């Protein structure tokens, strides 16, 4: 089994965003590999953000039923929930690295899920974080480069 990869919201959104023709196929390539290798992880925060963005912010927006189907499918990745431990870990990450609160919660959830990689374009590519977590920009790195 490949190393666990935590997926940030942007990767899921780009997979559904036809207005991003350069990023959409790359996002799908990542998701396909994560499904095949059963190493994708995410949090309830990511699922909530995904649903809101694809149904309310994308133009054209995704139909609600299709977005709900995507969320239902992604439940197989057993989303990390919010609790006092994730909250406090998020605060510690925020204080130490100066990340936004929301980004710090993503990092905390990835650490809780014991992921090796955090797939996001929102943080510094290659940055190493506590718990053995490394930030990977999925639009700079192909799945085969990371999960060989």
C-alpha positions, 0 to 999 in steps of 0.5 A, spaced: 500 500 500 502 506 498 503 512 503 497 515 505 495 522 502 491 527 504 487 531 499 485 538 500 479 541 497 482 545 491 484 538 488 477 535 488 474 542 486 479 542 480 477 535 478 470 538 477 472 545 474 471 545 467 474 552 467 481 550 469 483 546 463 490 545 465 489 543 472 482 539 471 486 533 468 492 533 473 487 533 478 483 527 475 490 523 474 491 524 482 484 522 484 484 516 480 491 513 483 489 515 490 483 510 489 487 505 485 492 505 491 487 506 496 491 511 499 486 517 499 484 521 505 480 527 507 476 531 512 469 533 513 472 540 513 474 538 506 468 535 504 464 541 506 468 546 502 468 542 496 460 541 496 459 549 497 464 551 492 462 546 486 455 548 488 455 555 489 461 558 486 463 554 480 460 557 474 457 553 471 455 550 478 455 543 479 448 540 480 446 539 487 445 531 486 451 530 482 455 534 488 452 530 493 454 523 489 461 525 489 461 527 497 457 520 498 463 517 494 468 520 498 465 518 504 469 511 503 475 515 505 473 515 512 473 523 513 477 525 519 472 529 524 473 535 528 474 534 535 478 538 541 484 534 539 484 536 532 482 543 534 488 544 539 493 541 534 490 546 529 492 552 533 499 549 535 500 549 527 497 556 526 502 558 532 508 555 529 507 556 522 503 562 521 498 558 517 491 561 516 486 557 521 483 553 516 489 551 513 492 549 520 486 545 521 487 541 514 494 540 517 492 537 523 487 533 520 492 530 515 496 529 521 491 525 525 490 521 519 497 519 519 498 521 512 505 522 509 503 527 504 498 533 504 496 534 497 495 542 496 497 548 492 495 553 498 502 551 502 509 551 500 511 545 496 516 541 499 515 544 506 516 538 512 511 539 517 511 535 524 508 528 524 512 526 518 507 530 513 510 533 507 506 538 503 506 536 495 503 541 490 499 536 486 500 540 480 507 540 480 508 533 482 505 527 478 502 521 482 508 517 479 513 521 482 511 521 489 507 514 489 512 510 485 
